[in-house]
Amino acid sequence: MDIVERIRQLCARNDISIAALERQLNFGNGTIGRWSTASPTVERLGKVADYFGVSVDYLTGREQQETLDNLYLSCLRRAQSQGIDPRDLELAVNTILQLRKQDGIKHEPNQK
């Protein structure tokens, strides 16, 4: 899987289009798509990696899986970009934990 495909997956997972990502990062229209045939700069890769909370190594395929921390950060960034209040996030997490407890699902914070 190439860099552009990984970015497409991250965009889909975070409910943002590539065009919107480019605007958010102040890239020109079509910049990321051109990375299929031309190498991006390290600076630009870093901006994309920071936005999604992943490493540049993940984007380039050197690291095969995102870390759990990066997945959490990605979810938080998505919530922030959608204007979700942090108190609402806390309420959502507490509700999930309560439902899991009612269903007898043990809370395992390091579970992938």
N, C-alpha and C positions, 0 to 999 in steps of 0.2 A: 504494500500500500504506500502510495507516495504522499508527499506533504499536503498537496491540495485535497486529496481524499480524506486525510486525517482531519484537516480543517473543516471539510464539509460535514464529517461525522460530529465534530464538536459543535458546529453551528446548529445542526439538527437537534442534538441533545439539549442545547441551550436556547432553542426556539429563536434563533436569529439568522437572518439570511447573510450570505457572503457579502452582498452589497451593503447591508446595514453594518456589518462588521467593518468593512472598509471605511465607511463614513465615520464610524465610532473611533477608528484608529487614525483618521486623517490620511488614508491611503487614496490614491487615485482609483477611479472606477475601473474594474477589471484587473487590478494589480495582482490579486491572489490567483485568479485564473491563469495569468501568464506564468505563474510559478510551475506550471506543468512542463514548460519548455525552457524556462530560464531560472537560474538559481536566485532565491531571495537573499537580501542582505541579512547578516546576523542580527542587526538592529531591528529590522522588521519582523523577523522570526521571533525575536525576544518580545516584541510588543504583542504579537498574537499569543505567544505562550503565557505571558503575564495576564492577558485578558481572560484566558480560560483557566488559569491556575494550573497549567501543565508545564513540563520542562521542554526546552528546545530539543533535547534528545528524544522526547516522546514524539514531537512533530516530525523529526527527521527519521524516525524509525529505529533509532539506536536503543531506545527504551520501549519495550513492547506494551507495558500496561501503565495506566495512570495510577498514581498512588491514591489511597483512600482519602487522604487529606486534600489532595487536589480535586477530587470529586466533590467533596463538601464545599470547598472554596468556589468551585464552579457554580454550584447550586446557589450559594449565597450571592455571588456576583449577578447571577440571573435575576434573583429576587430583588436585589438593589436596583438593577437597571429597569425593572418593571415598577419601581416605586413602592414595593411592599415594605410596610413598617416593620422594623425589627421586633416589636412586641407581637405582631401577628405571626412572625416566624416562630417565636418562642411558644406562642399558643398552639401553633400547628404541631410542633415537635412534642409538646406535652400531651396533646390529644392523641398523637400516634402512639406514644409510650403507654398511655392509659389504655388504649384499645388493644395494644399488644399484650398488656398485662391481663386484661379481661379474657383474651383468647388463649392465655397460657403460653405466650411466646416469650421466651427469656430474652432480656436485653443484653446483647453482646456488642459492646462498642467497637471492638476491633474486627468484627465480622465483615467480610467482603461480600 
